[in-house]
C-alpha cells in the first residue's frame, strides 16, 4: 500500500497468481515476507474480491493487542471460534495456536481455509513448521520489484476491487520476465535502444521497495526506515528470540548495510561492534529470518578448485540500507565503490523477487575463487544447469568482463547463459550463450 496524505495506491503484485492457485487446493497458505512489504494489503484485497465455497474471509491481526491476548491465553478456544475461512495476520507472534490450527485442519481440510501471514521465516517459528507440515503451502512477498512499479496502480477507497481480474492475473502470470526468459535460454537482442539509467539508478536504490517509504520525501523516508529497524528490534526480535542486547540491533543493521555485497566476515563485524563471534552470528541469523539480511552461499562444482566457501551478506532492501548509512542520491552517486556494491545488491534482490514467481526450482549463489575471480550471481536451475550474471555500472562492456563467465561456462556441463548487466543502451550477443544486457531490461515487460 502506498500512502500520500489521504491518497492510497494499490499495486498489482506478481505473486498473486501463485497465491490464488494455492488457495484453490491447500487448506493452509502462509504468505511470509518483511514487515510493511504489502502482505496485509494483498490479504485484504483477497478478503474483498475473492470468496471460497461462497464464504468470504474474515480478517484478524495479532498486532491487535486484544486478539493477541485471547489467542495467547486460550489458543484452542480462539481457534475453535474461528470462521471457516479466515486471514490471520502476523501469526509468528502467537506460536501457541499452531497445534490448534493443525487439529482444525484435520477436522476439515477444505481448500483455502486459513490464509496466514508472517514477518519471520520458519526458522524462527519451529512450532508452525512442525505442526502444519503436509498441510501448508508457502509463498513469499518481498518489497516492490521494479517491474511491479511499471504496472499502473489503483487508488481510492475502492481500489481493491478489480485487483483479481482474471485477465489481468493471467497477463501478469504470462509476462515475459527477464530472469525467467534467461533461465529458459531466451535472450532477445532485437529491441530498440533504451536510454541509460545514470542517476535514475541511484534514485531507485535510495527509494527501495517498501510501498509506504517510497512515497515519502528524503527526510521522512529516512526517519521511516530508522523507525522500522527499531520496531523490528523492540517487537519482533524481543518476542521471537531470547537475545538480550536488543539495543545493538540498529547499529548491527547499519554495519551490515555498509558491508552489503561483501563476503561475510564474522570476526571483522564482531570487532567493530565489540561482540563475540557467536553473538554476532546469532543476531545476523535473526535479522536474516526477519527479512532484513540475506546470506548468498558460494557456488562450486567438481571441476572448479580453490573456490572460496564464504557466503556473501546482502541487504534485502537498498532503500533501508541507504537510510541507515544516511545516503541520498547525490552522496551515493559520488561514492562509486559503494554505489557499485549497492547496485549489485539491488540487482540480486530483483532476481530474488522474479525467482519467487518462477514455477521451476532454483537456488541462488555467488562465485569466487582464491585468485579473486568472481561472478556476482549464479542461478542454478534444478536439473537443467546454471545462469551466471555479472553486474557493472559502466556504460560500456569490455572483453575482460566475460573472462570469469567463460570460465564457468567451460567448467559446467549444463551452462544456460552468461550475462553482463551494464548501464548501456543495447543488448549484444558476445559469444554463444554470452550477452551484454542493459540493466533496465530487468524490469522490461
NUVO-623011 format. One record per residue (C-alpha): x, y, z; residue number from 1. Coordinates in Angstrom, 3 decimals. Layout:
BEGIN
+----------+----------+----------+-----+
|        X |        Y |        Z |   n |
+----------+----------+----------+-----+
|        X |        Y |        Z | NUM |
...
+----------+----------+----------+-----+
//
This chain:
BEGIN
+----------+----------+----------+-----+
|        X |        Y |        Z |   n |
+----------+----------+----------+-----+
|    0.000 |    0.000 |    0.000 |   1 |
|    1.180 |    3.482 |   -0.814 |   2 |
|    0.123 |    6.497 |    1.200 |   3 |
|    0.423 |   10.205 |    0.461 |   4 |
|   -1.859 |   12.265 |    2.677 |   5 |
|   -5.337 |   10.777 |    2.136 |   6 |
|   -4.344 |    9.008 |   -1.077 |   7 |
|   -3.803 |    5.262 |   -1.116 |   8 |
|   -2.449 |    3.285 |   -4.066 |   9 |
|   -2.538 |   -0.454 |   -4.566 |  10 |
|   -0.027 |   -2.249 |   -6.756 |  11 |
|   -0.708 |   -5.412 |   -8.684 |  12 |
|    1.650 |   -7.945 |   -7.069 |  13 |
|    3.110 |  -10.616 |   -9.318 |  14 |
|    2.952 |  -13.261 |   -6.572 |  15 |
|   -0.851 |  -13.101 |   -6.692 |  16 |
|   -1.489 |  -15.799 |   -9.362 |  17 |
|    0.604 |  -18.332 |   -7.418 |  18 |
|   -1.075 |  -17.360 |   -4.154 |  19 |
|   -4.594 |  -17.681 |   -5.588 |  20 |
|   -3.801 |  -21.044 |   -7.175 |  21 |
|   -2.543 |  -22.390 |   -3.835 |  22 |
|   -5.672 |  -21.207 |   -2.062 |  23 |
|   -7.595 |  -23.383 |   -4.538 |  24 |
|   -6.029 |  -26.621 |   -3.250 |  25 |
|   -4.116 |  -26.122 |    0.022 |  26 |
|   -6.017 |  -25.902 |    3.357 |  27 |
|   -3.372 |  -23.521 |    4.782 |  28 |
|   -1.324 |  -20.959 |    2.848 |  29 |
|    1.381 |  -18.918 |    4.544 |  30 |
|    2.330 |  -15.607 |    2.915 |  31 |
|    5.589 |  -14.537 |    4.543 |  32 |
|    7.859 |  -11.583 |    3.937 |  33 |
|    9.236 |   -8.440 |    5.571 |  34 |
|    7.047 |   -6.189 |    7.645 |  35 |
|    5.494 |   -3.425 |    5.510 |  36 |
|    6.111 |   -5.280 |    2.246 |  37 |
|    2.374 |   -5.314 |    1.438 |  38 |
|    1.166 |   -8.638 |    2.870 |  39 |
|   -1.792 |   -7.125 |    4.733 |  40 |
|   -2.821 |   -5.067 |    1.707 |  41 |
|   -2.777 |   -8.130 |   -0.531 |  42 |
|   -4.715 |  -10.219 |    2.001 |  43 |
|   -7.377 |   -7.519 |    2.420 |  44 |
|   -7.703 |   -7.411 |   -1.352 |  45 |
|   -8.355 |  -11.154 |   -1.282 |  46 |
|  -10.877 |  -10.609 |    1.514 |  47 |
|  -12.790 |   -8.072 |   -0.564 |  48 |
|  -12.503 |   -9.594 |   -4.028 |  49 |
|  -12.497 |  -13.369 |   -3.616 |  50 |
|  -14.710 |  -15.934 |   -1.921 |  51 |
|  -14.209 |  -19.666 |   -1.469 |  52 |
|  -17.154 |  -22.014 |   -1.051 |  53 |
|  -19.463 |  -18.997 |   -1.002 |  54 |
|  -17.893 |  -17.600 |    2.164 |  55 |
|  -15.712 |  -14.515 |    2.325 |  56 |
|  -12.653 |  -14.316 |    4.537 |  57 |
|  -12.722 |  -12.717 |    7.952 |  58 |
|   -9.560 |  -10.749 |    8.783 |  59 |
|   -7.843 |  -10.846 |   12.195 |  60 |
|   -4.421 |   -9.480 |   13.087 |  61 |
|   -2.242 |  -10.392 |   16.043 |  62 |
|   -0.873 |   -6.870 |   16.002 |  63 |
|   -4.166 |   -6.107 |   17.755 |  64 |
|   -3.479 |   -6.418 |   21.492 |  65 |
|   -6.815 |   -7.952 |   22.485 |  66 |
|   -6.676 |  -10.516 |   19.659 |  67 |
|   -3.122 |  -11.407 |   20.614 |  68 |
|   -4.040 |  -11.816 |   24.301 |  69 |
|   -7.036 |  -14.033 |   23.506 |  70 |
|   -5.028 |  -16.324 |   21.196 |  71 |
|   -2.068 |  -16.458 |   23.598 |  72 |
|   -4.123 |  -17.202 |   26.727 |  73 |
|   -6.516 |  -19.703 |   25.116 |  74 |
|   -5.226 |  -20.917 |   21.711 |  75 |
|   -7.679 |  -23.838 |   21.490 |  76 |
|  -10.661 |  -21.668 |   22.362 |  77 |
|   -9.506 |  -18.962 |   19.967 |  78 |
|   -9.169 |  -21.364 |   17.027 |  79 |
|  -12.460 |  -23.137 |   17.817 |  80 |
|  -14.423 |  -19.904 |   17.354 |  81 |
|  -12.806 |  -19.008 |   14.011 |  82 |
|  -14.996 |  -18.960 |   10.890 |  83 |
|  -14.431 |  -21.460 |    8.092 |  84 |
|  -12.341 |  -19.009 |    6.069 |  85 |
|  -10.066 |  -16.609 |    7.908 |  86 |
|   -6.969 |  -14.480 |    7.390 |  87 |
|   -4.642 |  -14.492 |   10.398 |  88 |
|   -2.077 |  -11.687 |   10.140 |  89 |
|    1.380 |  -11.881 |   11.814 |  90 |
|    0.989 |  -15.455 |   13.070 |  91 |
|    4.592 |  -15.658 |   14.250 |  92 |
|    3.518 |  -13.577 |   17.262 |  93 |
|    1.307 |  -16.407 |   18.578 |  94 |
|    3.140 |  -19.730 |   18.107 |  95 |
|    0.798 |  -21.396 |   20.575 |  96 |
|   -2.058 |  -21.548 |   18.045 |  97 |
|   -0.211 |  -23.753 |   15.532 |  98 |
|   -1.148 |  -27.070 |   17.142 |  99 |
|   -4.758 |  -25.921 |   17.453 | 100 |
|   -4.765 |  -24.968 |   13.755 | 101 |
|   -3.472 |  -28.458 |   12.893 | 102 |
|   -6.397 |  -30.049 |   14.731 | 103 |
|   -8.869 |  -27.764 |   12.976 | 104 |
|   -7.415 |  -28.542 |    9.553 | 105 |
|   -7.506 |  -32.279 |   10.225 | 106 |
|  -11.208 |  -31.953 |   11.015 | 107 |
|  -11.912 |  -30.082 |    7.782 | 108 |
|   -9.303 |  -29.957 |    5.003 | 109 |
|  -11.263 |  -27.621 |    2.719 | 110 |
|   -9.008 |  -25.690 |    0.358 | 111 |
|   -8.059 |  -22.162 |    1.361 | 112 |
|   -9.387 |  -22.346 |    4.936 | 113 |
|   -6.548 |  -20.425 |    6.561 | 114 |
|   -4.554 |  -17.686 |    4.894 | 115 |
|   -1.719 |  -16.819 |    7.271 | 116 |
|    0.830 |  -14.027 |    7.063 | 117 |
|    4.118 |  -13.806 |    8.898 | 118 |
|    7.074 |  -11.457 |    9.060 | 119 |
|    9.506 |  -14.171 |   10.109 | 120 |
|   10.838 |  -17.183 |    8.251 | 121 |
|   10.041 |  -20.650 |    9.573 | 122 |
|   13.457 |  -20.857 |   11.253 | 123 |
|   12.016 |  -18.581 |   13.945 | 124 |
|    8.663 |  -20.369 |   14.021 | 125 |
|    9.520 |  -24.030 |   14.510 | 126 |
|    6.122 |  -24.714 |   16.011 | 127 |
|    4.455 |  -23.632 |   12.776 | 128 |
|    6.805 |  -25.709 |   10.642 | 129 |
|    6.316 |  -28.847 |   12.741 | 130 |
|    2.580 |  -28.573 |   13.368 | 131 |
|    1.459 |  -27.816 |    9.817 | 132 |
|    3.843 |  -29.969 |    7.787 | 133 |
|    1.968 |  -31.529 |    4.873 | 134 |
|   -0.961 |  -29.152 |    5.397 | 135 |
|    0.530 |  -25.815 |    4.388 | 136 |
|    1.784 |  -24.180 |    1.201 | 137 |
|    4.251 |  -21.267 |    1.214 | 138 |
|    4.587 |  -18.017 |   -0.713 | 139 |
|    6.866 |  -15.031 |   -0.103 | 140 |
|    6.061 |  -11.373 |   -0.721 | 141 |
|    9.117 |   -9.122 |   -0.935 | 142 |
|    9.163 |   -5.326 |   -1.143 | 143 |
|    8.034 |   -3.986 |   -4.516 | 144 |
|   10.011 |   -5.123 |   -7.544 | 145 |
|   10.812 |   -2.599 |  -10.255 | 146 |
|    8.622 |   -4.474 |  -12.731 | 147 |
|    5.673 |   -4.196 |  -10.321 | 148 |
|    6.196 |   -0.443 |  -10.275 | 149 |
|    5.769 |   -0.471 |  -14.056 | 150 |
|    2.182 |   -1.736 |  -13.727 | 151 |
|   -0.300 |    1.131 |  -13.207 | 152 |
|   -1.534 |    1.267 |   -9.610 | 153 |
|   -5.114 |    1.820 |   -8.489 | 154 |
|   -6.064 |    4.408 |   -5.882 | 155 |
|   -9.006 |    5.465 |   -3.774 | 156 |
|  -11.376 |    3.887 |   -1.300 | 157 |
|  -12.396 |    1.033 |   -3.621 | 158 |
|   -9.005 |    0.426 |   -5.229 | 159 |
|   -9.011 |   -3.204 |   -4.090 | 160 |
|  -11.848 |   -4.015 |   -6.481 | 161 |
|  -10.516 |   -5.391 |   -9.737 | 162 |
|   -7.085 |   -6.408 |   -8.434 | 163 |
|   -8.111 |  -10.008 |   -9.089 | 164 |
|   -9.468 |   -9.563 |  -12.579 | 165 |
|   -8.798 |  -12.930 |  -14.211 | 166 |
|   -7.461 |  -11.445 |  -17.442 | 167 |
|   -5.033 |   -9.171 |  -15.577 | 168 |
|   -3.834 |  -12.041 |  -13.386 | 169 |
|   -3.242 |  -14.250 |  -16.392 | 170 |
|   -1.455 |  -11.455 |  -18.263 | 171 |
|    0.897 |  -10.841 |  -15.322 | 172 |
|    1.476 |  -14.564 |  -14.855 | 173 |
|    2.488 |  -14.900 |  -18.507 | 174 |
|    4.574 |  -11.705 |  -18.698 | 175 |
|    7.963 |  -12.495 |  -20.280 | 176 |
|   10.073 |  -11.547 |  -17.260 | 177 |
|   13.773 |  -11.252 |  -17.989 | 178 |
|   15.076 |  -13.729 |  -15.401 | 179 |
|   12.505 |  -16.338 |  -16.358 | 180 |
|   13.364 |  -15.941 |  -20.037 | 181 |
|   17.047 |  -16.194 |  -19.173 | 182 |
|   16.513 |  -19.468 |  -17.318 | 183 |
|   14.808 |  -20.838 |  -20.420 | 184 |
|   17.773 |  -19.755 |  -22.564 | 185 |
|   15.856 |  -16.980 |  -24.327 | 186 |
|   17.752 |  -13.697 |  -24.672 | 187 |
|   16.435 |  -11.420 |  -27.400 | 188 |
|   18.874 |   -8.967 |  -28.980 | 189 |
|   16.193 |   -7.432 |  -31.198 | 190 |
|   14.818 |   -4.367 |  -29.494 | 191 |
|   15.210 |   -0.627 |  -29.746 | 192 |
|   17.997 |    1.145 |  -27.847 | 193 |
|   16.965 |    2.188 |  -24.364 | 194 |
|   18.226 |    5.271 |  -22.518 | 195 |
|   20.942 |    4.887 |  -19.912 | 196 |
|   19.841 |    4.958 |  -16.287 | 197 |
|   22.692 |    7.041 |  -14.815 | 198 |
|   21.444 |    8.950 |  -11.738 | 199 |
|   17.995 |    7.407 |  -12.077 | 200 |
|   19.604 |    4.149 |  -10.949 | 201 |
|   20.833 |    5.843 |   -7.764 | 202 |
|   17.311 |    7.203 |   -7.250 | 203 |
|   15.880 |    3.685 |   -7.499 | 204 |
|   18.419 |    2.412 |   -4.965 | 205 |
|   17.624 |    5.125 |   -2.444 | 206 |
|   13.846 |    4.762 |   -2.778 | 207 |
|   13.895 |    0.995 |   -2.223 | 208 |
|   10.817 |   -1.190 |   -2.428 | 209 |
|    8.777 |   -0.674 |    0.757 | 210 |
|    5.477 |    0.757 |   -0.558 | 211 |
|    4.937 |    3.389 |    2.151 | 212 |
|    8.563 |    4.550 |    2.344 | 213 |
|    8.678 |    5.138 |   -1.421 | 214 |
|    6.051 |    7.886 |   -1.165 | 215 |
|    7.951 |    9.972 |    1.395 | 216 |
|   10.442 |   12.774 |    0.944 | 217 |
|   14.114 |   12.141 |    1.773 | 218 |
|   13.971 |   13.123 |    5.455 | 219 |
|   10.656 |   11.391 |    6.178 | 220 |
|   11.781 |    8.246 |    4.377 | 221 |
|   14.990 |    8.134 |    6.410 | 222 |
|   13.013 |    8.513 |    9.646 | 223 |
|   10.586 |    5.791 |    8.499 | 224 |
|   13.454 |    3.365 |    7.860 | 225 |
|   15.113 |    4.081 |   11.217 | 226 |
|   11.775 |    3.574 |   12.988 | 227 |
|   11.317 |    0.353 |   11.035 | 228 |
|   14.538 |   -1.124 |   12.435 | 229 |
|   13.653 |   -0.016 |   15.969 | 230 |
|   10.225 |   -1.655 |   15.629 | 231 |
|   11.830 |   -4.891 |   14.440 | 232 |
|   14.137 |   -4.823 |   17.474 | 233 |
|   11.572 |   -3.883 |   20.088 | 234 |
|    8.701 |   -6.075 |   18.900 | 235 |
|    9.658 |   -8.992 |   16.673 | 236 |
|   13.120 |   -9.842 |   17.958 | 237 |
|   12.104 |   -9.456 |   21.591 | 238 |
|    9.072 |  -11.704 |   21.127 | 239 |
|   10.687 |  -14.310 |   18.880 | 240 |
|   14.114 |  -14.815 |   20.458 | 241 |
|   15.959 |  -14.811 |   23.747 | 242 |
|   18.701 |  -12.336 |   22.788 | 243 |
|   19.413 |   -9.723 |   25.442 | 244 |
|   21.118 |   -6.833 |   23.649 | 245 |
|   18.153 |   -5.513 |   21.682 | 246 |
|   19.735 |   -2.060 |   21.784 | 247 |
|   22.546 |   -3.056 |   19.414 | 248 |
|   20.230 |   -4.171 |   16.573 | 249 |
|   20.116 |   -0.744 |   14.831 | 250 |
|   23.934 |   -0.474 |   14.920 | 251 |
|   24.320 |   -4.060 |   13.723 | 252 |
|   21.973 |   -3.326 |   10.831 | 253 |
|   23.973 |   -0.191 |    9.973 | 254 |
|   27.268 |   -2.119 |    9.930 | 255 |
|   25.684 |   -4.833 |    7.807 | 256 |
|   24.404 |   -2.185 |    5.372 | 257 |
|   27.955 |   -0.899 |    4.926 | 258 |
|   29.100 |   -4.449 |    4.098 | 259 |
|   26.359 |   -5.445 |    1.667 | 260 |
|   27.626 |   -7.439 |   -1.352 | 261 |
|   30.782 |   -8.354 |    0.570 | 262 |
|   31.970 |  -11.732 |    1.790 | 263 |
|   30.564 |  -12.233 |    5.277 | 264 |
|   33.388 |  -11.592 |    7.753 | 265 |
|   32.125 |  -12.620 |   11.170 | 266 |
|   35.302 |  -11.623 |   13.009 | 267 |
|   35.500 |   -8.139 |   11.479 | 268 |
|   31.879 |   -7.419 |   12.299 | 269 |
|   32.386 |   -8.695 |   15.841 | 270 |
|   35.407 |   -6.428 |   16.341 | 271 |
|   33.503 |   -3.405 |   15.030 | 272 |
|   30.654 |   -3.980 |   17.472 | 273 |
|   32.840 |   -5.408 |   20.272 | 274 |
|   30.791 |   -8.596 |   20.414 | 275 |
|   31.744 |  -12.257 |   20.278 | 276 |
|   31.546 |  -14.293 |   17.069 | 277 |
|   28.726 |  -16.400 |   18.464 | 278 |
|   26.687 |  -13.358 |   19.438 | 279 |
|   27.140 |  -11.708 |   16.031 | 280 |
|   26.246 |  -14.936 |   14.259 | 281 |
|   23.068 |  -15.289 |   16.329 | 282 |
|   21.963 |  -11.696 |   15.727 | 283 |
|   22.690 |  -11.804 |   11.994 | 284 |
|   20.732 |  -15.051 |   11.704 | 285 |
|   17.761 |  -13.403 |   13.405 | 286 |
|   17.898 |  -10.429 |   11.020 | 287 |
|   18.053 |  -12.894 |    8.167 | 288 |
|   14.936 |  -14.656 |    9.476 | 289 |
|   13.153 |  -11.288 |    9.643 | 290 |
|   13.998 |  -10.491 |    6.001 | 291 |
|   16.462 |   -7.704 |    6.758 | 292 |
|   19.615 |   -9.547 |    5.640 | 293 |
|   20.291 |  -12.431 |    3.303 | 294 |
|   23.135 |  -14.922 |    3.011 | 295 |
|   24.127 |  -15.878 |   -0.541 | 296 |
|   26.215 |  -19.085 |   -0.449 | 297 |
|   29.218 |  -19.805 |   -2.638 | 298 |
|   28.751 |  -21.898 |   -5.779 | 299 |
|   31.119 |  -24.633 |   -6.865 | 300 |
|   31.272 |  -27.892 |   -8.792 | 301 |
|   33.690 |  -30.789 |   -9.108 | 302 |
|   35.620 |  -29.137 |  -11.950 | 303 |
|   36.453 |  -25.985 |  -10.028 | 304 |
|   39.183 |  -25.829 |   -7.406 | 305 |
|   40.294 |  -23.132 |   -4.976 | 306 |
|   36.722 |  -21.903 |   -4.525 | 307 |
|   36.142 |  -19.526 |   -1.624 | 308 |
|   33.413 |  -21.022 |    0.552 | 309 |
|   32.354 |  -17.883 |    2.411 | 310 |
|   28.830 |  -16.588 |    1.754 | 311 |
|   28.080 |  -13.023 |    0.749 | 312 |
|   25.996 |  -10.816 |    3.005 | 313 |
|   23.221 |   -8.928 |    1.200 | 314 |
|   20.654 |   -6.412 |    2.396 | 315 |
|   17.090 |   -7.214 |    1.349 | 316 |
|   16.209 |   -3.580 |    0.541 | 317 |
|   18.649 |   -0.936 |   -0.713 | 318 |
|   16.393 |    1.912 |    0.403 | 319 |
|   16.609 |    0.727 |    4.006 | 320 |
|   20.374 |    0.257 |    3.692 | 321 |
|   20.820 |    3.768 |    2.261 | 322 |
|   18.828 |    5.342 |    5.099 | 323 |
|   20.845 |    3.512 |    7.748 | 324 |
|   24.024 |    4.947 |    6.190 | 325 |
|   22.439 |    8.408 |    5.706 | 326 |
|   22.927 |    8.210 |    1.942 | 327 |
|   20.900 |   10.273 |   -0.501 | 328 |
|   21.036 |   10.157 |   -4.299 | 329 |
|   23.913 |   12.634 |   -4.551 | 330 |
|   26.169 |   11.082 |   -1.910 | 331 |
|   25.552 |    7.541 |   -3.182 | 332 |
|   26.205 |    8.574 |   -6.792 | 333 |
|   29.526 |   10.166 |   -5.863 | 334 |
|   30.809 |    7.164 |   -3.873 | 335 |
|   31.476 |    4.870 |   -6.830 | 336 |
|   32.706 |    1.926 |   -4.745 | 337 |
|   29.644 |    1.917 |   -2.503 | 338 |
|   27.396 |    2.660 |   -5.473 | 339 |
|   28.728 |   -0.428 |   -7.264 | 340 |
|   28.094 |   -2.639 |   -4.244 | 341 |
|   24.558 |   -1.277 |   -3.808 | 342 |
|   23.791 |   -1.839 |   -7.493 | 343 |
|   24.852 |   -5.476 |   -7.078 | 344 |
|   22.546 |   -5.786 |   -4.049 | 345 |
|   19.726 |   -4.106 |   -5.989 | 346 |
|   20.110 |   -6.486 |   -8.948 | 347 |
|   20.328 |   -9.521 |   -6.688 | 348 |
|   17.067 |   -8.588 |   -4.958 | 349 |
|   15.323 |   -8.027 |   -8.295 | 350 |
|   16.465 |  -11.526 |   -9.243 | 351 |
|   15.214 |  -12.925 |   -5.906 | 352 |
|   11.783 |  -11.373 |   -6.469 | 353 |
|   11.451 |  -12.695 |  -10.017 | 354 |
|   12.589 |  -16.159 |   -8.934 | 355 |
|    9.859 |  -16.149 |   -6.271 | 356 |
|    7.292 |  -16.045 |   -9.105 | 357 |
|    9.042 |  -18.746 |  -11.162 | 358 |
|    7.493 |  -22.208 |  -11.138 | 359 |
|   10.759 |  -24.139 |  -11.501 | 360 |
|   13.078 |  -24.990 |   -8.605 | 361 |
|   16.109 |  -22.686 |   -8.401 | 362 |
|   18.944 |  -21.867 |   -6.000 | 363 |
|   20.935 |  -18.645 |   -5.749 | 364 |
|   24.715 |  -18.356 |   -5.271 | 365 |
|   27.764 |  -16.200 |   -5.883 | 366 |
|   31.122 |  -17.449 |   -7.186 | 367 |
|   34.605 |  -16.503 |   -6.052 | 368 |
|   37.934 |  -18.323 |   -6.016 | 369 |
|   41.197 |  -17.669 |   -4.204 | 370 |
|   42.584 |  -15.850 |   -7.246 | 371 |
|   39.722 |  -13.329 |   -6.798 | 372 |
|   37.908 |  -14.419 |   -9.932 | 373 |
|   34.260 |  -13.811 |   -9.170 | 374 |
|   30.748 |  -13.717 |  -10.583 | 375 |
|   28.137 |  -11.724 |   -8.708 | 376 |
|   25.131 |  -14.027 |   -9.179 | 377 |
|   24.853 |  -17.695 |  -10.121 | 378 |
|   21.356 |  -19.161 |  -10.527 | 379 |
|   21.187 |  -22.937 |  -10.505 | 380 |
|   18.102 |  -24.353 |  -12.178 | 381 |
|   17.499 |  -27.781 |  -10.677 | 382 |
|   18.465 |  -30.493 |  -13.165 | 383 |
|   18.978 |  -28.061 |  -16.028 | 384 |
|   22.145 |  -26.025 |  -15.442 | 385 |
|   23.237 |  -22.547 |  -14.417 | 386 |
|   22.850 |  -18.917 |  -15.381 | 387 |
|   25.702 |  -16.564 |  -14.416 | 388 |
|   25.252 |  -12.790 |  -14.042 | 389 |
|   27.918 |  -10.128 |  -13.627 | 390 |
|   26.837 |   -6.583 |  -12.693 | 391 |
|   28.589 |   -3.445 |  -13.947 | 392 |
|   27.685 |    0.228 |  -13.522 | 393 |
|   29.629 |    1.301 |  -16.620 | 394 |
|   28.032 |    2.296 |  -19.936 | 395 |
|   30.448 |    0.076 |  -21.849 | 396 |
|   31.381 |   -3.588 |  -21.647 | 397 |
|   34.854 |   -4.997 |  -22.132 | 398 |
|   36.095 |   -8.393 |  -23.212 | 399 |
|   37.584 |   -8.869 |  -19.746 | 400 |
|   34.100 |   -8.583 |  -18.213 | 401 |
|   33.311 |  -12.026 |  -19.674 | 402 |
|   36.509 |  -13.786 |  -18.615 | 403 |
|   35.115 |  -15.492 |  -15.493 | 404 |
|   31.774 |  -16.154 |  -17.190 | 405 |
|   33.693 |  -18.099 |  -19.839 | 406 |
|   35.482 |  -19.987 |  -17.070 | 407 |
|   32.171 |  -21.051 |  -15.549 | 408 |
|   30.861 |  -21.982 |  -18.969 | 409 |
|   33.859 |  -24.229 |  -19.621 | 410 |
|   33.536 |  -25.886 |  -16.211 | 411 |
|   29.779 |  -26.508 |  -16.382 | 412 |
|   28.229 |  -29.312 |  -18.396 | 413 |
|   24.868 |  -27.539 |  -18.481 | 414 |
|   25.569 |  -23.844 |  -18.929 | 415 |
|   22.403 |  -21.991 |  -19.937 | 416 |
|   23.652 |  -18.409 |  -20.325 | 417 |
|   26.075 |  -15.802 |  -19.018 | 418 |
|   25.106 |  -12.132 |  -18.838 | 419 |
|   26.892 |   -8.879 |  -18.067 | 420 |
|   24.284 |   -6.345 |  -16.943 | 421 |
|   25.535 |   -2.825 |  -17.641 | 422 |
|   24.233 |    0.736 |  -17.861 | 423 |
|   24.226 |    0.731 |  -21.639 | 424 |
|   21.710 |    1.055 |  -24.436 | 425 |
|   21.688 |   -2.240 |  -26.351 | 426 |
|   21.590 |   -5.982 |  -25.822 | 427 |
|   24.543 |   -7.573 |  -27.594 | 428 |
|   25.444 |  -11.197 |  -28.238 | 429 |
|   29.141 |  -11.533 |  -27.364 | 430 |
|   29.591 |  -15.257 |  -27.885 | 431 |
|   27.494 |  -18.405 |  -27.785 | 432 |
|   25.309 |  -18.061 |  -24.665 | 433 |
|   27.115 |  -14.867 |  -23.521 | 434 |
|   25.393 |  -11.476 |  -23.645 | 435 |
|   25.728 |   -7.831 |  -22.643 | 436 |
|   22.321 |   -6.584 |  -21.467 | 437 |
|   21.163 |   -3.148 |  -20.234 | 438 |
|   20.286 |   -3.127 |  -16.529 | 439 |
|   16.839 |   -1.743 |  -17.287 | 440 |
|   15.993 |   -4.965 |  -19.126 | 441 |
|   15.447 |   -6.452 |  -15.647 | 442 |
|   12.100 |   -4.695 |  -15.363 | 443 |
|   11.120 |   -4.616 |  -19.020 | 444 |
|    7.659 |   -6.116 |  -19.711 | 445 |
+----------+----------+----------+-----+
//
